[in-house]
Structures are given as C-alpha cells and as structure tokens.
Amino acid sequence: MEKAYFAGGCFWCMVEPFDTYPGVLSVRAGFMGGQEENPTYEAVVAGFTGHKEVVEIVFDPTILSYRKLLDLFWQNIDPTDAQGQFADRGPSYQTAIFTTSSAQQEEALASREALRASGRFHEVVTPIEPALVFYLADDHHQQYHKTNALHYRLYKKGSGREAFLKTHWQEKPDPKELKKRLTKMQFYVTQENGTEPPFHNPYWNNQQEGIYVDVVSGEPLFSSLDQYDAGCGWPSFTKPLHKVEERMDTSHGMRRIEVRSARADAHLGHVFDDGPEDKGGMRYCINSASLRFIARSELEIEGYGEYRVLFEGDPNA
C-alpha cells in the first residue's frame, strides 16, 4: 500500500472526492507541514503552528495510480490561490502536495506542469514538498461529508468551492457535436431533460456485471452490483459509484430530486427515498439513454480497469 498527502483547503471537502474510488483503503483528515507536535485544530486554523489541513489517502497502486489521485486533487481545488481556498484564508488552508518518495515527486511535478501547459488556469502556484509527520484530526472531522451531510453541503456551496469547480471543471460538449454522436433518445434525455419509455430501454433488466458511465462524458456513474429491479421499468440503483449532482425539480407539478452527471451536467433521472431499507433506502431511477454499459470483461480495454476490483472474488470470472 502507498500513502498520498494533499492539502486543498478545508479537509472536509477533500475527503469526499477520494472516498469512493476503487483502490482507496482509507481517507483521513489531519495536519502536516508544521513543526509543533500534536497540534490542535484550533491552533492550526489560527495559524500558530505552520500546519496545513491535509488528507491522508491510503491506496493500492496496483488498482489506482498515484497519477489518478493527482488528477482528482487538481479537480477539487483552486491552484491559483496562494493565500487559502475560497472563503477560508490563511496558511492552514493553503494548497500543497506532500510526496512520500522520489517517484511521487516526479509524478507530482509532471502533473503540475501538464496542468500549467493546458492553459486551463492563468497560473498554478500549489507547491510540492516532501511529506512530514501527519497528525490525525479529531473524530469530529473524520468523514464529515457523511456524518454532517447537510451542513457539509451548505458549507461547500457557501464557501464558493462548489461554484468554482463547476465553472472550471464541468465540461458541457457542444450540442451540435452531441447531436451527431448521440441517438435522438440519448440527446432528448441528457440535453432536454427527457424521459424514455419504461420497459422499452436497454438496461432496465440488465443481468450482466459491469459499470455504467455517462453516455456524454464517460464519467463512471453506477455499478451493476448496486442495481435492482424496482418494478418501474427503468434501471434502478441503491447508490452511485461517485458523487452525482442532485437538484430540486418542480416540473410537471411535482417536487422531485433530479440527478445529473457532475462532469457533463447531463440529465440522468431522479432519486427517491423508497429504495431497499437495508441498502440505505434510496432509489436512483435512471434513464438507460443516459448511460453506456461497460461489461466486466471489457473494463480494462475501455480504460476503467480500476473498477474490476469491485467484481473480484468470483471463481468463475
């Protein structure tokens, strides 16, 4: 196993992006970069200790590469801000990549240079430094996006982080290009918030193992392991693979929670609270037309090899 250490401002917001990826064994919030031993949260955020808020990621590099972790890191921060992150200001909220080996340092330097060369930002000021002692934060700060979900969502939005990430990382393709690439039903569902006919769609009763990705961007969305027959005629899932966008939908005289893909902002379907109670109680009712299914046997070929670990353990595989 390897460890990766990233400072990206408030560590509450830096646990969630890594938490659900195959190959990640744990993500913990803590502090690094200062000289004082066993610093308290209050002392760190007051700027007295020189530490930054940091996440420690324990991962299996045979499943998930360090380069992929670096990509996720960049996609969740403002790398142009040297004084903090969004509403949080001061040394403890400054960004940094703390490397544990020369190989990590080389990867981090190459990743930062690639981001600079892309022209996505006018500058990239995030430093790359050798990892020091990591100090674990109090239990109250661990997995905050789950234990205090409502406050977390309000904080992420109110701080300005959510809007910044959407502005700089959400990639909505040209509608003209999409009309050429997608079928009429796929375009209608994903771009015009449409709904396909129940029971007359490809995946409502799919029995194969694999994952579903956004038909627009290729973003991984759902696993067949979380799919079940809800009797509604559309593919239904108890949870997404990673975070999806959820918005209030008041169309058609109803109040529903719409589900959209995070990267391409494509309409996927809706989520309801009438799912299996032993699986969390949620039902993600998704249009087949918004999805592309990648069978378990095709994951490596299609570039989603890290997700094969989800299906390991079957002797007949």
DARAVEN-V168344 format. One record per residue. RES is the residue in one letter. SS is DSSP state (helix for helix, strand for strand, loop for the rest). Layout:
{{RES SS} {RES SS}}
//
This chain:
{{M loop} {E strand} {K strand} {A strand} {Y strand} {F strand} {A strand} {G strand} {G loop} {C loop} {F loop} {W helix} {C helix} {M helix} {V helix} {E helix} {P helix} {F helix} {D helix} {T loop} {Y loop} {P loop} {G loop} {V strand} {L strand} {S strand} {V strand} {R strand} {A strand} {G strand} {F strand} {M strand} {G loop} {G loop} {Q loop} {E loop} {E loop} {N loop} {P loop} {T loop} {Y helix} {E helix} {A helix} {V helix} {V helix} {A loop} {G loop} {F loop} {T loop} {G loop} {H loop} {K strand} {E strand} {V strand} {V strand} {E strand} {I strand} {V strand} {F strand} {D loop} {P loop} {T loop} {I loop} {L loop} {S loop} {Y helix} {R helix} {K helix} {L helix} {L helix} {D helix} {L helix} {F helix} {W helix} {Q loop} {N loop} {I loop} {D loop} {P loop} {T loop} {D loop} {A loop} {Q loop} {G strand} {Q strand} {F loop} {A loop} {D strand} {R strand} {G loop} {P helix} {S helix} {Y helix} {Q loop} {T strand} {A strand} {I strand} {F strand} {T strand} {T loop} {S loop} {S helix} {A helix} {Q helix} {Q helix} {E helix} {E helix} {A helix} {L helix} {A helix} {S helix} {R helix} {E helix} {A helix} {L helix} {R helix} {A helix} {S helix} {G loop} {R loop} {F loop} {H loop} {E loop} {V loop} {V loop} {T loop} {P strand} {I strand} {E strand} {P strand} {A loop} {L loop} {V loop} {F loop} {Y strand} {L strand} {A loop} {D loop} {D helix} {H helix} {H helix} {Q loop} {Q loop} {Y helix} {H helix} {K helix} {T helix} {N loop} {A helix} {L helix} {H helix} {Y helix} {R helix} {L helix} {Y helix} {K helix} {K helix} {G helix} {S loop} {G loop} {R helix} {E helix} {A helix} {F helix} {L helix} {K helix} {T helix} {H helix} {W helix} {Q loop} {E loop} {K loop} {P loop} {D loop} {P helix} {K helix} {E helix} {L helix} {K helix} {K helix} {R helix} {L loop} {T loop} {K helix} {M helix} {Q helix} {F helix} {Y helix} {V helix} {T helix} {Q helix} {E helix} {N loop} {G loop} {T loop} {E loop} {P loop} {P loop} {F loop} {H loop} {N loop} {P loop} {Y loop} {W loop} {N loop} {N loop} {Q loop} {Q loop} {E loop} {G strand} {I strand} {Y strand} {V strand} {D strand} {V loop} {V loop} {S loop} {G loop} {E loop} {P strand} {L strand} {F strand} {S strand} {S helix} {L helix} {D helix} {Q strand} {Y strand} {D loop} {A loop} {G loop} {C loop} {G loop} {W loop} {P strand} {S strand} {F strand} {T loop} {K loop} {P loop} {L loop} {H loop} {K loop} {V loop} {E strand} {E strand} {R strand} {M strand} {D strand} {T loop} {S helix} {H helix} {G helix} {M loop} {R loop} {R strand} {I strand} {E strand} {V strand} {R strand} {S loop} {A loop} {R loop} {A loop} {D loop} {A loop} {H strand} {L strand} {G strand} {H strand} {V strand} {F strand} {D loop} {D loop} {G loop} {P loop} {E helix} {D helix} {K helix} {G loop} {G loop} {M loop} {R strand} {Y strand} {C strand} {I strand} {N loop} {S helix} {A helix} {S helix} {L strand} {R strand} {F strand} {I strand} {A strand} {R helix} {S helix} {E helix} {L loop} {E loop} {I loop} {E loop} {G loop} {Y loop} {G helix} {E helix} {Y helix} {R helix} {V helix} {L helix} {F helix} {E loop} {G loop} {D loop} {P loop} {N loop} {A loop}}
//
